[in-house]
Amino acid sequence: MDIPLLKYLDILIGLSVAMLIVSTVVMALAQVLLTSSYARARYLAEGLGELLGQLDPVLLGQHQEYLAQRILRHPMIGRGNTWFGEFTGWARNLWRRNRKQLPLPRVNPGSVMQREELVAILLEWASGEGPMAQQDRDMIRAGNDHEDAGLLRVREALAKALLNGGIADPAAVAKRVRQLTLEQERANPQLPSSQWRTQAVLDGAASDFTWKLFSWHDNTLERIKAAFALEARVLSCVLALIVCFAIKLDGFELVKRLTVDGKYLDAMVARATVAQKHFEDVAKAVPSGGLTGAADKALKDATDAKLGLDAAIGTLKEPTLALFQDWRDKGEAKTMADVPWWPLTDLWSWSLTRITAEGYPDHIPGLLFS
């Protein structure tokens, strides 16, 4: 005795496989666009600038945007440029110079920033030590008098803000924090390195400035995550709509074909496990922030995004799936019932695609900062 319910289940599986494959393409496209546009770095720079402006609105408020951009271009936070990045960096500084803005190092901005790292960078920079001060000297040698004075004003404003916040000698405090970090590692080797650094900052740089930074840091990052997740969700919705219209994906017609074509139904059901694994692989390619080096992480993000997109498009083009095939003979429409209602059917397919890919934006907030 035949049980129709089993066939309906197979049809549902076949429809889910098709939507899963299209969702994989949407995920890969969104990942490529977000990575190539430095979306995470952009949101981090905005939030970091607001945070620095709150620490001392009078002294740092007017420099908050530049401070954030510079911090994210710290050699250990950002990553080096390719030849194309060198050209775009030169063009960006030329544009900034014409607008009487201070130059930026030719380094791609990072997208991961720990709060104890931020304290250490600010202390070293204000004291004229470390890589940030060296970047200043390099840009002063290559710049003009206006830029030289501007770079010095930024550093002086930072030093005064630290002084007002209770840190009179940034160089001595930075040295003390480094010593305490080593002591923490020696005393508690079983703890993560982030806890060593955090405790060292709390002991060696205890001040009103540090309290403000630590108290506002986590809440600021939560708001950044929410804003970034919203952009990712909107982007994935737009891409899903574009993909569904581009390949003329008709969910109703797909269900009809799965119902009448047994071989096609069997092929789609057999493809279910492979499609699910492919979907999970592309989802894993979304950067997890597990690398310790920001430069390696950013490069891996871009590489994974490109590989994920290539693999997803290759799956979409498989001839056995025939998702690009126009299954309707639009030339023989005789009545209103026969007219292909592309917008309505494509929107329905888009809705299914979005439901399938709904987990993608939700992964991003937790991956923005580690």
C-alpha positions in Angstrom: 0.0 0.0 0.0 1.5 3.4 -1.1 1.7 6.1 1.5 1.5 9.5 -0.2 2.9 11.2 2.8 6.3 9.7 2.1 6.3 11.2 -1.4 5.2 14.6 0.0 8.1 14.4 2.4 10.5 13.7 -0.5 9.0 16.7 -2.3 9.6 18.9 0.8 13.2 17.6 1.0 13.8 18.4 -2.7 12.4 21.9 -2.3 14.5 22.5 0.8 17.6 21.4 -1.1 17.0 23.9 -3.8 16.4 26.7 -1.4 19.5 25.6 0.6 21.7 25.8 -2.5 20.4 29.2 -3.4 20.9 30.3 0.3 24.5 29.2 0.1 25.1 31.5 -2.8 23.4 34.4 -0.9 25.6 33.7 2.1 28.8 33.6 0.1 27.9 36.8 -1.8 27.2 38.6 1.5 30.4 37.4 3.0 32.4 38.6 0.0 30.8 42.0 0.0 31.1 42.5 3.8 34.7 41.4 3.8 35.8 43.4 0.7 34.1 46.6 2.0 35.8 46.3 5.4 32.3 46.5 7.0 33.4 45.2 10.4 36.4 47.6 10.5 34.1 50.5 9.5 31.7 49.8 12.3 34.5 49.2 14.8 36.1 52.5 13.8 32.8 54.4 14.3 32.2 52.8 17.7 35.8 53.2 18.8 35.7 56.9 17.8 32.5 57.5 19.9 34.1 55.7 22.8 37.3 57.8 22.7 35.2 61.0 22.4 33.4 60.1 25.6 36.6 59.7 27.5 37.4 63.4 27.2 34.9 65.3 24.9 36.9 68.6 25.1 40.3 67.2 24.2 39.5 64.1 22.2 36.1 64.9 20.7 37.5 66.8 17.8 40.1 64.0 17.0 38.0 60.9 17.8 37.5 59.8 14.2 41.2 60.2 13.4 42.3 58.5 16.6 40.1 55.5 15.8 41.4 55.2 12.3 44.9 55.4 13.4 44.5 52.8 16.2 43.0 50.3 13.8 46.0 50.8 11.6 48.4 49.8 14.3 50.9 47.3 12.7 49.7 44.5 15.0 46.0 45.3 14.6 45.7 46.0 10.8 47.3 44.2 7.9 49.7 45.2 5.2 48.6 46.2 1.7 48.8 44.6 -1.7 50.1 46.7 -4.6 46.5 47.7 -5.2 46.1 48.6 -1.6 49.3 50.8 -1.8 47.7 52.7 -4.7 44.4 53.2 -3.0 46.2 54.3 0.2 48.2 56.8 -1.7 45.0 58.1 -3.4 43.2 58.2 -0.1 45.9 60.3 1.5 46.0 62.6 -1.6 42.2 63.1 -1.2 42.6 63.8 2.6 45.4 66.2 1.9 43.3 68.2 -0.5 40.6 68.4 2.2 43.2 69.5 4.8 42.8 66.2 6.7 45.6 64.3 8.4 47.1 61.4 6.5 46.7 57.7 7.5 49.3 55.0 7.3 49.0 52.7 4.2 47.7 49.8 6.3 44.3 48.1 6.0 42.3 48.7 9.2 41.8 45.8 11.6 38.5 44.5 12.7 39.3 43.0 16.2 40.3 45.1 19.2 40.6 44.1 22.8 40.2 46.7 25.5 43.5 46.0 27.2 45.2 46.4 23.8 43.5 49.7 23.4 44.9 50.9 26.7 48.4 49.8 25.9 48.3 51.5 22.4 47.1 54.8 23.9 49.8 54.8 26.6 52.6 54.1 24.1 51.3 56.5 21.5 50.9 59.4 24.0 54.4 58.8 25.4 56.0 58.9 21.9 56.9 55.2 22.0 56.0 52.2 20.0 54.8 51.6 16.4 52.2 54.4 16.4 54.8 57.0 17.2 57.0 55.6 14.5 54.2 55.9 12.0 53.9 59.5 13.0 57.6 60.1 12.3 57.4 58.4 9.0 54.4 60.5 7.9 56.0 63.7 9.2 59.1 63.0 7.0 56.8 62.5 4.0 54.3 65.2 4.7 54.1 69.0 4.9 54.1 71.5 7.7 50.3 71.4 8.1 50.3 67.7 8.6 53.3 67.8 10.9 51.6 70.2 13.3 48.3 68.3 13.1 49.9 65.0 14.0 51.7 66.6 17.0 48.4 68.2 18.1 46.7 64.8 18.1 49.4 63.3 20.3 49.4 66.2 22.6 45.6 66.1 23.0 45.9 62.4 23.9 48.6 63.0 26.4 46.6 65.8 28.1 43.5 63.6 28.2 45.5 60.9 29.9 46.8 63.6 32.4 43.3 64.8 33.1 42.3 61.2 33.6 45.0 60.5 36.2 47.9 59.2 34.1 50.7 61.8 34.3 53.5 59.7 32.9 52.2 57.4 30.1 55.7 55.9 29.4 56.2 54.8 33.1 52.6 53.4 33.3 53.1 51.5 30.0 56.3 50.0 31.3 54.6 49.1 34.6 51.8 47.4 32.8 54.2 45.3 30.7 56.0 44.2 33.9 52.8 43.3 35.6 51.7 41.3 32.6 54.8 39.1 32.9 54.2 38.7 36.6 50.6 37.6 35.9 51.8 35.1 33.4 54.3 33.7 35.8 51.9 33.5 38.7 48.8 32.2 36.7 50.1 30.3 33.6 46.8 28.4 33.4 44.8 31.6 32.7 44.2 33.1 29.2 46.6 35.8 28.1 43.7 38.3 27.9 43.2 37.9 31.7 46.9 38.5 32.3 46.8 41.8 30.4 43.5 42.9 31.8 44.6 42.4 35.4 47.9 44.1 34.6 46.1 47.1 33.3 43.8 47.2 36.3 46.8 47.1 38.7 49.3 49.2 36.8 47.1 51.8 35.1 44.3 52.3 37.6 42.9 55.7 36.9 39.7 57.6 36.0 40.7 57.3 32.4 40.9 53.5 32.5 37.7 53.3 34.4 35.8 55.3 31.8 37.3 53.2 29.0 36.5 49.8 30.7 33.0 50.8 31.8 31.9 52.0 28.3 33.8 49.5 26.2 31.6 46.4 26.4 28.3 48.3 26.0 29.7 50.2 23.0 30.7 47.0 21.3 27.3 45.5 21.9 25.7 48.4 20.1 28.2 48.1 17.3 27.3 44.4 16.9 23.6 45.2 16.7 24.2 47.8 14.0 26.5 45.5 12.0 24.0 42.7 12.3 21.3 44.9 10.9 23.4 45.8 7.9 24.2 42.2 7.3 20.5 41.2 7.5 19.5 43.9 5.0 22.3 43.0 2.7 21.3 39.3 2.7 17.7 40.2 2.0 18.6 42.3 -1.0 21.0 39.7 -2.3 18.4 36.9 -1.9 15.9 39.0 -3.9 18.5 39.6 -6.6 19.5 36.0 -6.9 16.0 34.7 -7.0 15.1 37.1 -9.9 18.4 36.5 -11.6 18.0 32.7 -11.9 14.2 33.0 -12.3 13.7 30.6 -9.4 10.0 29.7 -9.2 9.2 27.8 -6.1 5.7 26.8 -7.3 7.0 25.4 -10.5 9.8 23.6 -8.7 7.2 21.8 -6.5 5.2 20.9 -9.6 8.3 19.5 -11.3 9.2 17.5 -8.2 5.7 16.1 -8.1 5.6 14.8 -11.7 9.3 14.0 -12.4 10.4 11.1 -10.3 14.0 11.0 -11.5 14.5 14.7 -10.7 12.9 14.2 -7.3 15.3 11.3 -6.5 18.3 13.4 -7.6 17.3 16.2 -5.4 16.7 14.0 -2.4 20.0 12.3 -3.0 21.7 15.7 -3.0 20.3 16.7 0.4 23.2 15.5 2.5 25.8 17.1 0.2 23.9 20.4 0.0 23.6 20.5 3.8 27.3 19.9 4.2 28.1 22.6 1.6 25.9 25.1 3.4 27.6 24.4 6.7 31.0 24.7 5.1 30.2 28.1 3.7 28.7 29.2 7.1 32.0 28.2 8.8 33.9 30.3 6.4 32.4 33.4 8.1 35.4 34.6 10.1 35.4 33.4 13.7 38.1 35.6 15.1 40.1 32.7 16.3 43.4 33.8 14.8 45.8 35.6 17.0 47.3 37.8 14.3 45.0 40.4 12.9 46.8 40.5 9.6 46.5 36.7 9.1 42.9 36.9 10.1 41.9 39.6 7.6 43.7 37.8 4.8 42.0 34.5 5.7 38.6 36.2 5.8 39.1 37.5 2.2 40.4 34.1 0.9 37.6 32.2 2.6 35.0 34.6 1.2 36.2 34.2 -2.4 36.5 30.4 -2.1 33.1 30.1 -0.6 31.5 32.2 -3.4 33.2 30.2 -6.1 32.1 26.9 -4.6 28.5 28.1 -4.1 28.1 29.4 -7.7 29.6 26.1 -8.9 27.0 24.2 -7.0 24.2 26.4 -8.3 25.3 25.7 -11.9 25.3 21.9 -11.6 23.3 20.5 -14.6 21.6 17.9 -12.5 19.9 20.6 -10.4 18.8 22.6 -13.4 18.0 25.6 -11.2 18.8 28.0 -14.1 16.4 26.2 -16.5 13.2 28.0 -17.5 10.6 25.3 -16.9 7.7 27.3 -18.3 6.7 27.7 -21.9 5.7 31.4 -21.8 5.1 31.5 -25.5 2.0 29.3 -25.2 0.1 31.3 -22.6 -3.6 31.4 -23.7 -5.4 32.5 -20.5 -4.7 34.6 -17.5 -4.1 31.4 -15.6 -1.3 30.5 -18.0 0.5 33.9 -17.7 3.8 33.6 -15.8 3.5 35.7 -12.7 7.3 36.1 -12.3 7.3 38.8 -9.6 4.9 36.9 -7.3 6.5 33.5 -7.7 10.0 34.9 -7.3 9.0 36.8 -4.2 7.7 33.6 -2.8 11.0 31.8 -3.6 12.8 34.7 -2.1 10.9 34.3 1.2 11.8 30.6 1.3 15.4 31.5 0.6 15.5 34.1 3.4 14.0 31.6 5.9 16.6 29.1 5.0 19.5 31.6 5.3 18.1 33.3 8.4 20.9 32.0 10.6 23.5 33.9 8.6 23.2 37.4 10.0 22.8 36.0 13.5 26.2 34.5 13.3 27.9 37.8 12.5 27.5 39.7 15.8 29.3 37.2 17.8 32.1 37.0 15.2 32.6 40.7 15.0 34.8 40.9 18.2 36.3 38.1 20.2 
